Amino acid sequence: MSKKKGLGTLLAGVTIGAGLGVLFAPKSGSETRKDLKVKIDDLVKKAKEIEIDEVKENTLKKIEELKKEIKELDKEKVLKIAKQKAKSIQKKAEELVDYTIEKGTPVLENAANSVREKAIDVTKEVLKKLEEAK
């Protein structure tokens, strides 16, 4: 879209909005028209300050940054992170079991073992799905 066409669309929208404002404004007609003129002059001033090339350049830059981030978040990296996290979860589950054994609480030991087993099953399942998706 050219700068002039974009500016024309913007000004048309403002004009429509301003017309609706005149219809529903609680002020007198002359006050409303004066306010409207000030607002339109302000809008025209701001519209003239817009740098379309700058907006385009910044938008494309942001898109490229997003593409780069998405590319870096590939399946292999996700799988690697998931494997590391799975090891960490299993280690924490083992520590929980060891702690309950150390404290001599058979009821907690059985529950901790159940948690450990479930954690291992869940992490294996997640890793399997990630590897299949690869």
PATI-823978 format. One record per atom (N, C-alpha, C): y, x, z. Coordinates in steps of 0.1 Angstrom, whole numbers, plus 5000, padded with zeros to 4 digits. Layout:
BEGIN
YXZ;...
END
This chain:
BEGIN
498850095000;500050005000;501250095000;502250064992;503450144991;504350115003;505250205006;506150195017;506950065016;507450045003;508349925001;507549795003;506249784998;505549664999;505249635014;504849745022;504549725036;505849685043;506949745040;508249705046;508549555042;508349515030;508549385026;507749285033;506449315035;505549225043;506049215057;506349325063;506849335077;508149245078;509049265069;510249185070;510049035068;509149005059;508748865057;508248805070;507348875077;506748825089;507848805100;508748905100;509848895110;510748775107;511048755094;511848635090;511248505094;509948495091;509248365095;509248345110;508948455117;509048445132;510348415137;511348475131;512748445135;513148295132;512648245121;512948105118;512348015128;511148045132;510447965142;511247975155;511648095158;512448115170;513748035171;514348025159;515647945158;515247795161;514147745156;513847605158;513547575172;512947665179;512447635193;513347705204;514347765200;515247845210;516047745219;516147775231;516947695240;518447725239;518847825232;520247865230;520847785219;522147785218;522847715207;522547795194;522847725183;522547785170;523247915167;524547915171;525348045168;524848155177;524448125190;523948235198;522648285193;521848195189;520448225183;520648315171;521448275162;521648345149;522248485152;523048495162;523648625166;522548715171;521648665180;520548735186;519548775174;519348685165;518448705154;518948825145;520248825143;520848925134;520649065141;520949065154;520749195162;519249245161;518349145163;516949185162;516549225148;516949165138;516649205124;517249335121;518449365125;519149495123;518349605130;517849575142;517049665150;515749695142;515149585138;513849605130;514049685118;515049655110;515249735098;515449875101;516249905112;516450045116;515150115119;514350045127;513050105131;512150115118;512150015109;511250025097;511650145089;512950175088;513350295080;512950425087;512650425099;512250545106;510750575105;509950475100;508550485099;508250585088;507350675091;506850775081;505450735078;505350675066;503950625062;503050745060;503450855055;502650975053;502151025066;502951025076;502651065089;501550975095;501750845094;500750745099;499450765092;499450785079;498250805071;497550935076;498351035077;497751165081;497051165095;497751105104;497251095118;496051005118;496050895110;494850805110;493650875104;493850955093;492751025087;492251135097;493151195104;492751295114;491951235125;492351125130;491551055140;490151015135;490050975122;488750935116;487851055115;488451165111;487651295110;487151335124;488051325134;487551365148;486451275152;486451145149;485351055152;484151095145;484251125132;483051165124;482451285130;483251385134;482751505140;481951475153;482551395161;481851365174;480551295172;480551205162;479351125159;478251225153;478651315145;477751405139;477151495149;477951535159;477551625170;476551555179;476651425179;475751345188;474551305180;473851405174;472651375166;471451355175;470451305169;469251275176;468551395183;468651505177;468051625183;468751665196;470151655196;470851675208;470551575219;470451445215;470151345224;468751365230;467851405222;466451425226;466451545236;467251655233;467251765242;467851725256;468951645255;469551605268;468651515276;467951425268;466951335275;465851415281;465351515275;464251605281;464751665293;466051725293;466551785305;466651685316;467151565313;467351455323;465951415328;464951405320;463651365324;463051475334;463251595331;462851705341;463551685354;464851665353;465651645366;465151525374;464851415367;464351295374;462951325380;462151395373;460851425378;460951515390;461851615389;462051705401;462551635413;463451545411;463951465423;462851375429;462051315420;460951235425;459951325433;459651445428;458751535435;459351575449;460651595449;461351625462;461251515471;461351395467;461251275475;459751265481;458751285473;457451285477;457251395488;457651515485;457551635494;458151605507;459351535507;460051505519;459251405528;458751305521;457951205529;456751265535;456051355527;454851425533;455251515545;456451585543;456951675554;457151595566;457751475565;458151395577;456951315582;455851325575;454551265580;454651105580;455251055571;455250905570;454450855558;453150815561;452250775550;452750655542;453450565549;453950445542;454950485532;455950565536;456950615527;456350715516;455350785520;454650875511;454050805499;453350695502;452750615492;453850545483;454850495489;455950445481;456650545472;456850665478;457450775470;456550815459;455250825461;454350855450;454450755439;454550625443;454650515433;455950535425;457050575432;458250595425;458150715415;457550815420;457350935412;456550905399;455450835401;454650795390;455350715380;456150615385;456950525376;458050605369;458650695376;459650785370;459050865358;457950915361;457250995350;456950905338;456350795341;456050695330;457250655322;458350625329;459550585322;460150695314;460250815319;460750925312;459950965300;458650955301;457750985290;457950875279;458050755283;458350645273;459650665266;460650695273;461950715266;461950835257;461350945261;461151065252;460351035240;459250955242;458450915230;459250835220;460050735225;460850655216;461850745209;462450835216;463450925209;462851015199;461651065202;460951155192;460551075180;460050945182;459650865171;460850835162;462050815168;463250775160;463750895153;463351015157;463751135150;463151145136;
END
